[in-house]
Amino acid sequence: MEDWQILSITALAIIAIVFLILKLRVNPALSLVIGAAGLGLATGLGPTGTTDTIMQGFGDIMFEVGLLIAWGVLMGAILNEMGAIRKLVERLLTTFGPKGIPYALGLTLGTLLQSIFLDVLLVMSAPLARRIAPKLGKYGTAKIATAMAISLECGIVLMVPGVATVALAGLLGVPLGSMLIFGLIVIIPTILVSITIMNFLIQRGLWDTEKDEQPFDEDLGAGATGASEVPGNNAGAPELHETNPATASDPLSRVGLLPREVAARSVRAPREPGLLVMFAPMLLSLVLIGGGALTGMAGWSSPVTDFVSTPVIALLIGLLGTSFVARQTIGTKRVEQAVVGGFRESGQILILTGAGGALGAVVAASGMGDVLGGYFSASTVAPLLVVWGIAALLHVAVGSVSISAITAAGLLAPIAPTLGLDPVLIALAAGAGSLFFVHVTSNTFWLLQSMLGQSTRGTFKSCSLGVSVASVVALGFTLILSLFL
């Protein structure tokens, strides 16, 4: 088959996926598999070859990241149940003061808390952010909303253990330790620079307090302190505080991460653990993963360090540690409820990730990799710009950061080895591109609009423009990083 035919068929497959999701409202995971099947048949893989490739691609990505995503989501669900975000944001305000809080809040949400499902993280932090805003002056709402939008969206695709970041690493064969280290190198300056740029524009006339803000219902803001307060359009966020009578006798509803207590204990009032205690297990996981990557680069290893620094073991250690802390502070029953919610939440993420892996496998088998490899072999910059552009276009059309990042990365994953280009750069470029122009198709857009007292016009400025600035800035830092890798 001619090169132009392969390129045309692949482009049509991507357009078809976008059409299915956007116009026909077909579930994204189903749309990705349908697109992969059509691409395989149209490029001559045949019925058997197409289905085998789809299943192989799904299985390969699950082999790489399935348990990692599950452990991260469960850890986030338990941290959420402990009230970790509320306590952390309050501490940030007292420590950094009004001027520093947008940067401190942004870096914390974008890096430390990415094991927590984005909508839950937003709903938990928004009421406290709303109270902080008046302390920042006339443009407090604009500054705090912009910082939250940038950090929340960047964390999904640039920071381990953000679900899209882990999926990108698995799809492209990037060691999770390397993804953690280089993701940190990109996300920290991206958040700081993007917030600085937006604050400059806000103070120079971008923000109109009369038109870009709206009266805020304080009762709503004060009440949104738990995952059960997520608005109705929150797709997939678990209601962690609600007990479902229909599942009360179901063994799965009583799943715990540590052995159950043998004898019933008297009910005790929840104790407030310290911040360091709550986050220590998760921080330990990240230290183990990052340390393993650094020792590997240095050429030093031992059986013990190799075992505990393996991402699936490191995150399991963090999960068990978080579960233990939570059992001692909020009780076993609430930990079990959080775990059930986490399992419910992780299912849709795993299926979507696997569908993205299936599409990537079919793209590789169709010969698309060889075609693109011929075009990009002369430069490492061109494929990074292309993968950023593809992810940006997909995000504008579909409105999903995860889908656009995974699909764009899958298109260039087959040619990464032939380019001599470190796959982590493709992952970062795809993640950066998927941030471009968050708009009305995004659930995050509407949550930020309603929970932070913005008008739709204001949310286009703080969220759509702010995250687009971060998208371009992240691409710039990725290109700089490419000079050294």
C-alpha positions in Angstrom: 0.0 0.0 0.0 1.3 3.5 -0.9 2.3 5.9 1.9 -0.4 8.4 1.0 -3.0 5.7 1.3 -1.8 4.7 4.8 -1.7 8.3 5.9 -5.2 9.0 4.5 -6.8 5.9 6.0 -5.2 6.7 9.4 -6.5 10.3 9.3 -10.0 9.0 8.4 -9.9 6.6 11.3 -9.0 9.4 13.7 -11.7 11.6 12.3 -14.2 8.7 12.7 -13.2 8.3 16.3 -13.8 12.0 17.0 -17.2 11.9 15.1 -18.3 8.8 17.2 -17.4 10.5 20.5 -18.5 14.0 19.7 -21.6 13.6 17.5 -22.9 10.1 18.1 -22.0 10.2 21.8 -20.5 6.8 21.7 -18.4 5.9 24.7 -14.7 6.9 24.1 -13.3 3.4 24.9 -15.8 1.8 22.4 -14.9 4.5 19.8 -11.2 3.9 20.1 -11.7 0.1 19.5 -14.1 0.7 16.6 -11.6 3.1 15.1 -8.8 0.6 15.6 -10.9 -2.2 14.0 -11.7 -0.1 11.0 -8.1 1.0 10.5 -6.8 -2.6 10.7 -9.3 -3.8 8.1 -8.8 -0.9 5.8 -5.0 -1.3 5.8 -5.1 -5.0 5.0 -4.5 -6.7 8.4 -7.5 -8.9 7.7 -10.2 -9.9 10.3 -8.0 -12.3 12.3 -4.9 -10.0 12.2 -7.0 -7.0 13.2 -8.7 -8.7 16.2 -5.5 -10.3 17.4 -3.6 -7.0 17.2 -6.4 -5.2 19.1 -6.3 -7.8 21.9 -2.6 -7.9 22.0 -2.4 -4.1 22.2 -5.0 -4.1 25.0 -3.1 -6.8 26.9 0.3 -5.2 26.5 -0.8 -1.9 28.0 -2.6 -3.6 30.8 0.6 -5.6 31.5 2.5 -2.3 31.8 0.2 -0.1 33.7 -2.9 -2.0 34.9 -1.9 -2.5 38.5 -0.1 0.9 38.6 -3.4 2.8 37.8 -5.4 0.7 40.2 -2.9 1.3 43.1 -2.8 5.0 42.4 -6.5 5.4 42.2 -7.1 3.5 45.5 -4.4 5.5 47.3 -6.1 8.7 46.1 -9.5 7.5 47.3 -8.2 6.8 50.8 -6.4 10.1 51.0 -9.6 11.8 50.0 -11.5 10.0 52.7 -9.0 11.2 55.3 -9.6 14.9 54.3 -6.0 15.3 53.2 -6.7 18.1 50.7 -8.6 20.3 53.1 -5.8 20.1 55.7 -3.1 20.7 53.1 -4.7 23.7 51.5 -5.2 25.3 54.9 -1.6 24.7 55.8 -0.5 26.3 52.5 -2.4 29.4 53.1 -0.9 29.9 56.6 2.6 29.1 55.4 2.9 31.0 52.1 0.4 33.9 52.5 -1.7 35.6 49.9 1.0 36.3 47.3 2.6 32.9 47.3 -0.5 30.8 47.6 -1.4 30.5 43.9 2.1 29.1 43.2 2.2 26.9 46.3 -1.4 25.6 45.6 -0.6 25.1 42.0 2.6 23.1 42.6 0.9 21.0 45.3 -2.2 20.1 43.2 -0.1 19.4 40.1 2.5 17.2 41.7 1.7 15.8 45.2 -2.0 15.0 44.8 -2.2 13.4 41.4 -3.2 10.0 42.8 -6.6 11.6 43.5 -9.2 11.5 40.8 -9.3 15.0 39.2 -13.0 15.9 39.8 -12.7 14.7 43.4 -9.5 16.7 43.8 -11.2 19.8 42.4 -14.4 19.5 44.4 -12.4 19.0 47.6 -10.1 21.9 47.1 -12.5 24.4 45.5 -14.4 25.5 48.7 -11.1 26.3 50.4 -9.7 28.0 47.3 -12.9 30.1 47.2 -12.3 31.3 50.8 -8.6 32.1 49.9 -9.6 34.2 46.8 -10.7 37.4 48.6 -7.4 37.5 50.4 -5.6 37.9 47.1 -7.1 41.3 46.3 -9.3 42.5 43.5 -8.3 39.7 41.1 -8.3 36.9 43.7 -10.9 34.8 42.0 -9.1 35.0 38.6 -5.7 34.2 40.1 -6.8 31.2 42.2 -9.0 29.8 39.4 -6.2 30.1 36.9 -3.7 28.4 39.2 -6.1 25.5 39.9 -7.0 25.0 36.2 -3.3 24.9 35.2 -2.1 22.7 37.9 -5.0 20.2 37.8 -4.8 19.7 34.1 -1.0 19.6 33.9 -0.8 17.0 36.6 -3.0 14.5 34.8 -0.6 14.2 31.8 2.8 15.2 33.2 3.1 13.8 36.7 3.3 10.3 38.1 1.0 8.8 39.3 -1.5 10.8 37.3 -3.6 8.3 35.3 -2.9 9.7 31.9 0.8 10.0 32.7 1.0 6.4 33.7 -0.9 5.3 30.6 1.4 7.3 28.4 4.5 5.8 30.0 3.1 2.3 29.5 2.1 3.0 25.9 5.5 4.3 25.0 7.6 1.9 27.1 8.9 4.6 29.3 10.2 3.4 32.8 7.9 5.0 35.4 10.9 6.3 37.3 12.1 8.2 34.2 8.6 9.5 33.6 8.5 10.8 37.2 11.9 12.5 37.1 11.6 14.1 33.7 7.9 14.9 34.3 8.9 16.8 37.4 11.6 18.7 35.4 8.9 19.9 33.0 5.8 20.3 35.2 7.4 22.5 37.9 8.6 25.3 35.7 5.5 25.0 33.5 3.2 25.7 36.4 5.3 28.5 37.8 5.8 30.2 34.4 2.2 29.8 33.2 0.8 31.2 36.5 3.2 34.1 36.2 2.2 34.9 32.6 -1.5 34.7 33.4 -1.2 36.8 36.5 0.6 39.5 34.4 -2.2 39.4 31.9 -4.9 39.5 34.5 -3.5 42.6 36.1 -3.1 44.2 32.7 -6.8 44.2 31.8 -7.5 40.6 30.8 -10.0 40.2 33.7 -13.2 42.2 34.2 -14.6 41.5 37.7 -18.1 42.6 36.7 -18.4 40.4 33.6 -16.0 37.5 34.5 -17.4 36.8 38.0 -20.8 36.0 39.2 -22.6 35.8 42.6 -21.5 32.7 44.4 -23.7 30.4 46.5 -21.7 30.1 49.8 -23.8 27.2 50.9 -22.7 25.2 48.0 -19.1 26.1 48.5 -19.2 25.3 52.2 -20.8 22.0 51.7 -18.5 20.6 49.1 -16.0 19.0 51.4 -16.3 15.5 50.3 -16.6 13.3 47.2 -20.3 12.8 47.8 -20.8 16.5 46.9 -19.7 16.1 43.3 -22.3 17.7 41.0 -24.4 15.5 38.8 -22.2 16.0 35.7 -19.2 14.5 37.4 -18.6 11.4 35.3 -17.3 8.5 37.3 -16.3 10.2 40.6 -17.1 7.9 43.5 -19.5 8.9 46.3 -17.2 7.8 49.0 -19.4 8.7 52.0 -22.6 7.0 50.8 -23.5 3.4 51.8 -25.4 1.5 49.2 -27.9 -0.9 50.9 -27.9 -3.0 47.8 -24.3 -3.9 48.2 -24.1 -4.0 52.0 -24.0 -7.8 52.0 -21.8 -8.1 48.9 -18.4 -9.5 49.8 -16.8 -6.9 47.4 -18.3 -4.1 49.5 -16.3 -5.2 52.4 -12.9 -5.5 50.7 -10.1 -4.0 52.8 -6.4 -3.6 52.0 -5.3 -5.0 55.3 -6.6 -7.9 57.4 -10.0 -7.2 59.0 -10.1 -6.9 62.8 -11.0 -10.2 64.4 -13.2 -8.7 67.2 -15.5 -5.8 66.9 -14.2 -2.6 68.5 -16.1 0.3 70.0 -16.7 3.2 67.6 -14.2 5.9 68.1 -14.2 9.5 66.9 -11.9 10.2 63.9 -8.6 11.7 64.8 -6.9 14.3 62.7 -3.6 12.9 61.5 -0.7 15.3 60.7 0.0 16.1 57.1 3.3 14.3 57.1 1.7 11.2 58.5 -1.1 11.3 55.8 1.3 11.8 52.9 4.3 9.9 54.1 3.4 6.5 52.4 2.7 8.1 49.0 5.9 10.2 49.2 7.8 7.0 50.1 6.5 5.4 46.9 7.6 8.3 44.8 11.0 8.3 46.4 11.4 4.6 45.8 10.4 4.9 42.1 12.6 7.9 41.5 15.5 6.4 43.5 15.3 3.2 41.4 15.5 5.3 38.2 18.6 7.2 39.5 20.4 4.1 40.7 19.7 2.5 37.3 21.2 5.4 35.5 24.2 5.2 37.7 24.6 1.5 36.9 24.2 0.4 40.6 21.7 -2.2 41.7 21.0 -4.9 44.3 18.1 -7.4 44.5 16.5 -5.6 47.4 16.5 -2.1 45.9 15.5 -3.5 42.5 12.5 -5.1 44.0 11.2 -2.3 46.2 11.9 0.4 43.5 9.8 -1.5 40.9 6.8 0.8 40.4 4.2 -1.8 41.1 5.8 -2.8 44.4 6.6 0.8 45.4 3.0 2.0 44.8 1.7 -1.1 46.6 3.9 -0.2 49.6 2.5 3.3 49.5 -1.1 2.0 49.2 -0.7 -0.4 52.2 0.9 2.4 54.2 -1.9 4.9 53.4 -4.5 2.2 54.3 -2.8 1.6 57.6 -2.7 5.3 58.5 -6.3 5.7 57.5 -7.4 2.7 59.6 -5.9 4.2 62.6 -7.5 7.6 62.1 -10.8 7.3 60.4 -11.6 3.6 61.1 -11.8 0.5 59.0 -15.3 1.0 57.7 -14.6 4.3 56.0 -11.4 2.8 54.5 -13.4 0.0 53.1 -15.9 2.4 51.6 -13.1 4.4 50.0 -11.6 1.2 48.5 -14.9 0.2 47.0 -15.3 3.6 45.5 -11.7 3.4 44.2 -12.3 0.1 42.5 -15.5 1.4 40.9 -13.6 4.5 39.6 -10.5 2.7 38.3 -12.5 0.4 36.0 -13.4 3.1 33.4 -9.8 4.4 33.5 -8.4 1.0 32.8 -10.7 0.2 29.9 -10.0 3.6 28.3 -6.3 3.1 28.7 -6.5 -0.4 27.2 -8.5 0.9 24.3 -5.8 3.5 23.6 -3.2 0.7 23.6 -5.3 -1.3 21.1 -5.4 1.7 18.7 -1.6 2.2 19.1 -0.9 -1.4 18.3 -3.1 -1.3 15.1 -1.4 1.9 14.0 2.0 0.2 14.4 0.9 -2.9 12.5 -0.7 -0.9 9.7 2.7 0.4 8.6 2.1 3.9 9.8 5.2 3.8 11.9 7.4 3.2 8.8 5.8 6.0 6.9 6.2 8.5 9.7 9.7 7.3 10.4 10.8 8.1 6.9 9.4 11.7 7.2 10.9 12.4 10.7 14.2 10.6 10.7 16.1 13.8 10.0 15.0 15.7 13.0 14.0 15.1 16.6 12.1 18.4 16.9 9.6 17.7 14.1 8.0 14.6 15.6 7.6 16.4 19.0 5.8 19.3 17.3 3.7 16.9 15.3 2.6 14.8 18.3 1.9 18.1 20.2 -0.2 19.3 17.3 -2.1 16.1 16.9 -2.9 15.9 20.6 -4.0 19.6 20.6 -6.4 19.1 17.7 -7.8 16.0 19.2 -8.4 17.7 22.5 -10.2 20.7 20.9 -12.5 18.2 19.1 -13.1 15.6 21.8 -12.5 17.5 25.0 -10.7 14.7 26.8 -7.1 15.2 27.9 -6.5 11.5 28.4 -7.9 10.4 25.1 -6.1 13.0 23.0 -2.8 12.3 24.8 -3.0 8.6 24.5 -4.1 8.6 20.8 -1.4 11.1 19.7 1.3 9.2 21.5 0.1 6.0 20.0 0.5 7.4 16.5 4.2 8.0 17.0 5.1 5.3 19.5 6.1 2.8 16.7 8.8 5.1 15.3 10.4 6.3 18.6 13.2 3.7 18.5 14.1 4.4 14.8 14.4 8.1 15.5 16.9 7.8 18.3 14.4 9.9 20.3 13.8 9.1 23.9 10.2 8.0 24.2 9.8 10.1 27.4 9.9 13.2 25.1 7.1 11.9 23.0 5.1 11.2 26.2 5.7 14.8 27.5 4.9 16.4 24.1 1.7 14.4 23.8 0.7 15.4 27.3 1.5 19.0 26.6 -0.6 19.1 23.4 -3.5 17.5 25.1 -3.8 20.5 27.4 -4.5 22.9 24.6 -7.8 24.8 24.8 -9.8 23.1 27.6 -13.4 24.3 26.8 -17.1 23.5 27.1 -16.8 19.8 26.4 -14.7 19.4 29.5 -16.3 18.5 32.9 -13.4 20.4 34.6 -14.4 23.6 32.7 -17.9 23.6 34.2 -16.8 22.5 37.7 -14.3 25.4 37.8 -17.0 27.8 36.5 -19.7 26.8 39.1 -17.5 26.2 42.1 -15.2 29.2 41.9 -17.8 31.9 41.2 -16.9 32.6 37.6 -19.0 33.4 34.6 -18.6 31.3 31.5 -16.7 34.2 29.9 -14.4 34.3 32.9 -13.8 30.5 32.8 -12.7 30.8 29.1 -10.0 33.2 30.4 -8.9 31.4 33.5 -9.3 27.8 32.3 -9.2 27.8 28.5 -6.6 30.5 28.0 -4.6 29.6 31.2 -4.3 25.9 30.4 -3.5 26.7 26.7 -0.6 28.9 27.9 0.6 26.0 30.0 0.3 23.7 27.0 2.7 25.9 24.9 5.0 26.5 27.9 5.2 22.7 28.5 6.1 22.1 24.9 8.9 24.7 25.1 10.4 23.0 28.2 10.0 19.6 26.5 11.9 20.9 23.4 14.7 22.2 25.7 14.8 18.9 27.5 15.2 17.2 24.1 18.6 18.9 23.6 20.0 16.9 26.5 18.4 13.5 26.0 
